[in-house]
Amino acid sequence: MKNHKFSPESLMMSYGYKPELSQGAIKCPIFNTSTFVFKTAQEGKAFFEVAYGLREKAPSEEMGLIYSRINNPNLEILENRLCLWDKADDCAVFESGMSAITTVLLEFLKPGDLLVYSNPTYGGTDHFINHYLPSIGVTVLGVHPNQSKDEIVELIENSGKASNLKMIYLETPANPTNDLLDIEMYSEIAKHFSTAQNKVITAVDNTFMGPIWQHPLRFGADLVLYSATKYIGGHSDLIAGAVLGSNELMIRVKTLRTFLGNMASSNTAWLLMRSLETLKIRMDKQSQNAEEVAHFLKSHDKVESVNFLGLLVESSHQYDIYKRQCTAPGAMITFNIKGGEKQAFQLLNHLKLVKLAVSLGGTESLAQHPITMTHAGVDPESRKRMNITDKMVRLSIGVEDAKDIIWDLNQAFEKVELSNMEKLLKH
Ligand SMILES: *Cc1c(COP(=O)(O)O)cnc(C)c1O
């Protein structure tokens, strides 16, 4: 009985918070303060010695509170709770997913280095990798789902920069296609190119699956990143990000965060702590709803095809990765409507309950048209390669009653007029 280990979802209401330090309040108050009063000058000196790495922390010593760009109780408690899901040593929360991603890329990549990254990635990440990093002398090399280990190793060797490889950056499942990348395979590639002086880091953007349904650190990844705006926040009312990993790497991430000053605010951290209390039940319900919606779409005669992890063909390589890497199919669905932009827009314009908006992971269901919205800025050639066409609609499924989501989609499909050609094909 003594060694019972609580599940993360049981600890989200209390872990890391001491009511006796806050007048017995059951919930952690919002620490809206820029600075913290030291009891004595000696204490201030001791806190700074640890914060600036001038000496090692004593075994039982906790890092003292100094200034909210360096540390704040709301951030620290939130970070400790996030560590539980991914079983990470440490976590850093940021004021956006993009600031989490760019801080990691800037810390670990220097002029002359090589970055290997998977396609497609989130639009903002794609822009930073393809436009900003080359401007500071980082070489970037894109890879695609379904390329084999040998093919990728050869691509890296042929780049002439194999000895400068510093990071492999993955986003899986890929947005908006739901294509999966094999995290274990990529971390083996990172090991293959690592030397005693140069450890190649594997970083995974786990926004679509995490932190509930996929745990990249268990498959050899070194860092896991989130847009906490999405499932972690989960209510479409804040922007935030997070990075998790080993103490050794997180010290570097947190140090750069201190100097860029892009940490989350105490208000944002407080809202995220509230969100974490319901994270598991929200995500489980969203995924169950998505399974029902995906099956409805699959049997609809105005739908050409559905991309959903719960509908992967069992003999496929993608299914094999899914079974090893994910514990649920998630709650993101894309489908191709019969016809094109006209039909997709008719559907989107007639939705009543499901909202027409980008972003994802919130409690409400959202629909959007990737080629003209989230992926409008992606190079047309790579869009073609990823099968992002004008027929594609992306859904983020929320926590509503699945019956109502299906009712809404069904009534909107009734407003969709197929072209004569599509009607002929139907018969
Ligand atoms: C939204 C998103 C981001 C960017 O996060 P922000 O919180 O909007 O800065 C990064 N990666 C993925 C997969 C996303 O969906």
The ligand as an ORCA input file, in Angstrom:
! r2SCAN-3c Opt
* xyz 0 1
  C      -0.666     25.777    -33.300
  C       0.544     24.955    -33.501
  C       1.830     25.497    -33.289
  C       2.046     26.952    -32.910
  O       1.598     27.212    -31.639
  P       1.080     28.670    -31.126
  O       0.628     28.371    -29.758
  O      -0.004     29.099    -32.077
  O       2.247     29.594    -31.193
  C       2.912     24.645    -33.443
  N       2.772     23.360    -33.811
  C       1.547     22.816    -34.041
  C       1.456     21.388    -34.445
  C       0.412     23.596    -33.896
  O      -0.796     23.046    -34.135
*
